[in-house]
């Protein structure tokens, strides 16, 4: 295990509301492939799933590695689910809302569990970080994925993430130019006193002490907004508040809009060159 580091992720089959094809968002075999490609013997991995996903997609055999541990967490079992379902039903009564926090029945608990799992696993190691199963599989356009995958799949990438954690304590990504609803921005500023920027939940983490300290209270943020405004938010907005409250303790790898996401990864890899970079093209 390199530097006592844990890599945490989750592999769940998402349940979509009637009328939406799951291929619109997530291709499950692609998620499995993305995670398999970042497994290296020097690291310890903990993957969360439910029994149905584990059995249906033969995850036991797909991930037959001695350094991979599966843990089971069934979804839609948290105390907030009843309130979440009520708001979701109300939102969908006017027709399908294609935002995943509304059109995927278990999506919110999947993404909020990222924060819970990272806190729960913050023991018996020095550093811990989360990597999405959709890190490069579904969060970017095909050209970027095909070109960048070999770099992200390398052990060097994980080593660089650990280097940055050792250097900064807690790291995350941050999108500065992603268009946000101005009403939502105003609500966050009023309720939490932070400027709302997208902090993607695809890659974040730090030393175990920083993770427990910075992510503490994540559920209070989610439920405060939910109860105040009768609307749902994802872990991205929650992470915005958490990292905004601890600006001096968090280091952001910044990018512009979603097509610019590769800039953050190139900076992690220490190969970003502003004179050569064009965000609409594959860099390397």
C-alpha positions in Angstrom: 0.0 0.0 0.0 1.6 3.2 -1.1 2.0 5.7 1.7 -0.9 4.0 3.6 -3.4 5.3 1.0 -6.9 4.1 0.4 -8.8 4.7 -2.8 -12.6 4.7 -2.3 -15.3 4.4 -5.0 -18.8 3.0 -5.5 -20.4 0.9 -8.3 -24.2 1.0 -8.3 -26.7 0.3 -10.9 -28.8 3.5 -11.0 -32.6 3.2 -11.1 -34.2 5.7 -13.5 -37.7 7.0 -13.4 -40.1 5.6 -16.0 -39.6 7.1 -19.4 -35.8 7.5 -19.3 -33.3 5.2 -20.8 -30.3 4.6 -18.5 -27.9 4.8 -21.4 -28.7 8.5 -21.6 -26.3 9.0 -18.7 -24.4 6.0 -17.4 -23.1 2.9 -19.3 -22.5 0.4 -16.5 -19.8 -1.7 -18.3 -17.9 1.6 -18.9 -18.1 2.4 -15.2 -16.6 -1.1 -14.4 -13.9 -0.7 -17.0 -13.0 2.8 -15.6 -12.5 1.5 -12.1 -10.6 -1.7 -13.2 -8.1 0.5 -15.1 -7.0 2.4 -12.0 -6.3 -0.7 -9.9 -2.6 -1.1 -9.1 -1.1 -3.5 -6.6 0.6 -0.7 -4.6 -2.8 0.7 -3.5 -5.7 -0.5 -1.3 -9.2 -0.1 -2.7 -12.6 -0.1 -1.0 -15.6 -0.2 -3.3 -19.2 0.2 -2.1 -22.1 -1.4 -3.9 -25.4 -3.1 -3.2 -26.2 -6.8 -3.5 -28.2 -6.5 -6.7 -25.4 -4.7 -8.5 -22.8 -7.0 -7.1 -24.6 -10.1 -8.3 -26.1 -8.8 -11.5 -22.8 -7.6 -12.9 -20.5 -10.3 -11.5 -18.4 -7.8 -9.6 -16.9 -10.5 -7.5 -15.2 -11.9 -10.7 -14.6 -8.6 -12.4 -12.6 -7.4 -9.4 -10.9 -10.5 -8.3 -7.8 -8.6 -6.9 -6.3 -9.2 -3.5 -6.1 -5.4 -2.8 -9.8 -4.8 -3.6 -12.4 -4.9 -0.8 -16.2 -4.7 -1.4 -18.6 -3.3 1.2 -22.3 -3.4 0.9 -24.7 -0.5 1.4 -28.2 -0.7 0.3 -29.7 2.5 -1.0 -32.9 4.4 -0.1 -32.4 3.6 3.5 -31.4 6.9 5.0 -33.5 9.1 7.3 -33.7 11.8 4.6 -35.2 9.5 1.9 -38.8 10.2 2.8 -38.3 14.0 2.4 -36.3 13.5 -0.7 -39.0 11.3 -2.3 -41.7 13.9 -1.5 -39.8 16.7 -3.2 -38.9 14.5 -6.1 -42.5 13.5 -6.7 -43.6 17.1 -6.5 -40.9 18.1 -9.1 -41.8 15.3 -11.5 -45.5 15.9 -11.3 -45.1 18.5 -14.0 -43.2 16.2 -16.4 -39.8 14.6 -16.5 -36.9 16.7 -15.1 -33.7 15.3 -16.7 -31.5 16.5 -14.0 -30.1 13.3 -12.4 -30.9 14.3 -8.9 -34.6 14.1 -9.9 -34.8 11.5 -12.6 -32.7 8.8 -10.9 -34.5 7.2 -8.0 -31.4 6.5 -6.0 -29.0 9.1 -7.4 -28.9 11.5 -4.4 -28.1 8.8 -1.9 -25.4 7.5 -4.3 -23.7 10.9 -4.5 -24.1 11.9 -0.8 -22.7 8.5 0.2 -19.4 9.6 -1.4 -18.9 11.9 1.6 -20.1 9.4 4.2 -18.0 6.6 2.8 -14.9 8.8 2.8 -15.4 9.8 6.4 -16.2 6.2 7.4 -13.1 4.8 5.8 -10.8 7.5 7.3 -8.9 5.1 9.6 -6.0 2.7 9.3 -4.4 4.8 6.6 -2.6 8.1 6.1 -4.3 9.4 3.0 -7.7 8.7 1.5 -9.4 9.9 -1.7 -12.5 9.3 -3.8 -12.4 8.5 -7.5 -15.7 8.2 -9.4 -16.4 5.2 -11.5 -17.4 7.8 -14.1 -14.2 9.8 -13.7 -13.3 9.7 -17.4 -15.9 7.2 -18.6 -19.0 9.5 -18.5 -17.9 12.9 -17.3 -16.3 14.1 -20.6 -16.6 13.9 -24.3 -15.3 10.9 -26.2 -12.3 12.5 -27.7 -10.9 13.6 -24.4 -11.7 10.2 -22.8 -9.9 8.2 -25.5 -6.9 10.5 -25.4 -6.5 11.0 -21.7 -7.5 7.5 -20.5 -3.9 6.1 -20.7 -2.6 8.9 -18.5 -5.4 8.7 -15.9 -5.2 4.9 -15.8 -1.5 4.9 -15.0 -0.1 4.4 -11.5 1.7 7.7 -12.0 -1.7 9.5 -11.8 -2.5 8.0 -8.4 1.0 8.7 -7.2 0.6 12.3 -8.3 -2.7 12.6 -6.4 -1.0 11.3 -3.3 1.8 13.7 -3.8 -0.6 16.6 -4.0 -2.4 15.4 -0.8 0.9 15.3 1.0 1.7 18.8 -0.2 -1.7 20.4 0.4 -3.6 18.3 3.0 -6.9 18.3 1.1 -7.5 18.6 -2.7 -10.4 18.9 -5.0 -11.4 20.1 -8.4 -13.2 23.4 -9.1 -15.1 24.6 -12.1 -15.0 28.4 -12.3 -17.0 29.0 -15.5 -19.8 26.4 -15.3 -23.1 28.2 -15.8 -25.2 28.2 -12.6 -28.8 29.3 -12.0 -28.6 32.8 -10.6 -31.4 32.1 -8.1 -29.6 29.1 -6.8 -26.4 31.1 -6.5 -28.3 33.8 -4.5 -29.9 31.2 -2.2 -26.5 29.6 -1.4 -25.0 32.9 -0.7 -27.8 33.9 1.7 -28.0 30.5 3.5 -24.3 29.6 3.7 -22.4 32.8 2.9 -20.4 31.2 0.1 -20.0 31.9 -3.6 -21.5 28.9 -5.4 -19.0 27.2 -7.8 -19.1 23.6 -9.0 -16.8 21.4 -7.0 -17.1 18.1 -8.8 -17.4 14.9 -6.7 -15.3 12.8 -9.2 -12.0 13.3 -7.4 -11.3 14.7 -3.9 -9.7 13.7 -0.6 -6.8 14.3 1.7 -5.1 13.2 4.9 -7.5 11.3 7.1 -7.5 14.1 9.6 -8.4 16.7 7.0 -11.1 14.5 5.4 -12.9 14.1 8.7 -12.5 17.7 9.6 -13.5 19.3 6.3 -16.3 16.9 5.3 -17.9 16.9 8.8 -21.5 18.3 8.7 -22.1 17.4 5.0 -25.6 16.1 5.7 -26.6 19.2 7.7 -25.8 21.3 4.6 -27.9 19.1 2.4 -30.9 19.0 4.7 -30.7 22.7 5.5 -31.0 23.6 1.8 -33.6 20.9 1.2 -35.8 22.1 4.1 -35.3 25.8 3.5 -36.0 25.8 -0.2 -37.8 22.6 -0.8 -35.3 21.7 -3.6 -32.6 19.0 -4.0 -28.9 19.6 -4.5 -26.1 17.2 -5.3 -22.8 16.6 -3.6 -21.2 19.2 -5.8 -23.0 22.0 -4.1 -22.4 20.4 -0.7 -18.7 20.2 -1.5 -18.8 23.9 -2.5 -19.9 24.9 1.0 -17.6 22.5 2.8 -14.5 23.6 0.9 -15.6 27.2 1.0 -15.7 27.1 4.8 -12.1 25.8 4.8 -10.5 27.8 2.0 -7.2 27.9 3.8 -7.1 24.1 4.2 -8.2 23.1 0.7 -6.3 23.2 -2.6 -8.4 23.4 -5.7 -7.3 22.3 -9.2 -9.2 24.7 -11.2 -10.8 24.6 -14.7 -13.3 26.6 -16.6 -16.4 24.8 -18.0 -16.9 21.1 -18.4 -15.0 21.0 -21.7 -12.0 22.4 -19.8 -12.0 19.6 -17.2 -8.8 18.1 -18.5 -6.9 21.2 -17.3 -7.3 20.1 -13.7 -6.0 16.6 -14.4 -3.1 17.9 -16.4 -2.1 20.1 -13.4 -2.3 17.2 -11.1 0.0 15.3 -13.5 2.4 18.4 -13.6 2.3 18.5 -17.4 0.0 21.5 -18.0 1.5 24.0 -20.4 -0.5 27.2 -20.9 1.3 27.9 -24.2 0.1 24.6 -25.7 -3.3 24.2 -24.2 -6.5 24.4 -26.2 -9.5 23.3 -24.1 -11.5 22.0 -27.1 -8.8 19.6 -28.1 -7.0 16.6 -26.6 -3.9 18.1 -25.0 -1.3 15.4 -24.9 
